[in-house]
Amino acid sequence: MSKLYYLKYTQESEAYVEADSADEARDKISDYTKGGGDNMHNIRLNEAGWSVVDSMGELTELDSKHEHAQFDTHIADGTTYQQQDEGFIYYD
């Protein structure tokens, strides 16, 4: 049987921002990048990658009579998950 693992992607970036205060500098870069969603191609990326945070236990198919079977497809350690298109990615 396969196990389900919980992973997180983190990245560290840096920027030098002209401002009159630390709060203004943070606000300017947050506005410019829309919280990290835009213009990141102009920001220096120092490090990025995936890490395993936790093992969620044995992954098994959800019984069709389970109360969450309408939306979810699998269960691990009492929590139900929905399998996504890629076949190995799940949402809780």
Protein Blocks (a to p, Z undefined) as FASTA:
>chain_A
ZZddddddddddddddddfbfklmmmmmmmmnnoopgoklmpccfbgcdddfbdebjadd
ddfkbmklmmmmbdeehiacdddfkopaccZZ
